[in-house]
Amino acid sequence: MGRLAAGRGRTNAGPEGTNAGPAGTGARPARTAASPADTAPGPADKDPGPTRTPPSPAHTLWIAVGLLLALLVALTAAVSLGATDIAPGEVWSVVFRRLGGEPPRPGTDDLIVWQLRVPRALLAALVGAGLGLVGTATQALVRNPLADPYLLGISNGASLGAVAAMVLGAGAMAGMDGLFGTGGAGGVGGAGGTFGLGGGLGLSLAAFAGALTAFALVWTLARRGGGFAPLRLVLAGVGIGQFLAGFTSYLVLQAGDEQQTRGVLFWLMGSLGGATWGTLALPVLAVPAGLLVLQARARALNALTMGDETAASVGVDVVRLRRLLFVVTSLLTGVLVAVSGAIAFVGLMVPHLCRLIVGGDHRRLLPLAALTGALLLVVVDIVCRTAMDGQELPVGVVTALIGAPVLLYVLDRRLGVGA
């Protein structure tokens, strides 16, 4: 009887259990809804903020148009402002005359506008656009919104190659620049260096070699054991990057004279002061080509950010895509370091800011990252040239002052979400 009563008690409790069941059942769908996150690569891939509805294509187009107009205004200001201010109307008058084939007019305005400031402003836009693209591709490569090419050691390799050319092979590199007519006119980053390697062919080739060497070392270490884990890739990049940075510091200490050492150090902190029309040749080719290559694989990048298994399930060759991304980021970084030195945090900040506006779809993210990076670096270069009378700040110093607090803020938010 006791057993029957207990059985009836349990049977009578059934409706209550059934009533409670939806609550329990309600908890299970919550776990089921969260299950896609369980298959994500890890906490670093979680969205640090609230979900935002991506803007419509028309809205995205208007954003791009606004960025283009802002970039045009910033370029005008970059050419107008300086030790000698020139009216915007005069700036455009000089530009249109020179584009029309007219010879330079007597006076200093034509020289300042066309030979000094226009190349520098265009180089700032190209380098900023390239850094935005490299940062976006790198973050897709390692599936971590806090990654940038410096994390993978690529820029350290490019810097080592360039510094080795400056300190050890100045004569040979200058001879190559003279042979092809590509030597920069401003010395090392415009810092008063004693050799014309400000983004010439010799320095660019040395930076290419350094970037590709770093790429090969990181890739080999990351592929050991037959697998390819993003964490292993990042750790290999950090280790190789620090190793190469140590060699770079040693080479800087071996510079022949104090002026050369100061020039190399200034260049390493990021500088656009050596910009000439000749230094624009490689960035003009490399940055648009990189954008086209990455844009053609925007859908594959979207799949890659969801994880290797998800990407493979929709037909993406993950290994081939990673190899392509690593090569593209290495080559772009080599070009950018050759013409501007090491400029940090732009590749980290720009993709993150653009995701807050247009979401994570790389079909929209890549072109907007290029425009935003260009705008940011043009504005930063204006600040570097005009903030202090008679002295120019390294571009990398200003970007670090902006980027470090942004990094700490984003990291704090992500750690808060992970907690």
Number of C-alpha atoms within 10 A of each C-alpha: 6 7 8 10 11 11 12 12 11 13 13 12 12 13 11 11 14 12 11 12 13 11 11 12 11 11 12 12 11 10 12 11 11 11 11 10 15 12 12 18 19 13 16 16 18 16 12 18 11 7 9 12 10 16 14 10 11 9 12 17 14 12 16 18 13 13 17 17 13 15 21 13 13 21 23 19 20 26 25 23 17 17 10 10 11 16 14 16 11 14 21 15 13 20 15 12 14 15 10 9 8 10 10 14 12 8 8 10 17 20 14 17 21 19 14 17 23 22 22 26 24 22 29 30 26 26 30 29 31 30 34 33 31 33 32 31 27 28 21 24 24 24 24 20 23 22 22 30 26 23 22 28 29 33 36 33 34 35 28 27 28 33 30 21 22 31 18 16 16 19 14 13 24 23 15 17 20 16 11 11 13 23 26 27 21 21 24 33 31 20 23 18 22 15 18 28 31 34 37 29 27 28 34 26 20 26 34 27 20 26 30 24 17 26 24 16 14 25 19 12 16 21 14 10 7 7 10 17 13 15 14 18 20 19 17 21 26 19 15 23 22 16 14 23 18 13 16 21 13 11 18 22 14 13 19 11 10 10 14 22 19 17 21 25 20 23 32 26 20 23 29 27 28 27 29 27 17 17 26 20 15 18 22 14 11 18 24 16 14 19 18 13 14 25 19 12 15 19 15 21 28 16 22 23 22 18 18 19 14 16 19 15 10 10 10 19 14 21 13 10 16 19 12 15 22 24 16 22 30 30 24 28 31 30 29 28 31 33 35 27 33 23 27 23 26 27 29 27 29 27 31 23 16 23 20 15 16 21 18 20 16 25 16 21 25 26 20 28 30 29 26 27 29 31 25 22 26 26 18 22 26 22 18 20 20 16 13 10 9 8 10 17 19 25 29 26 17 20 20 17 11 15 20 15 11 17 17 11 12 18 15 13 15 19 13 10 13 12 7
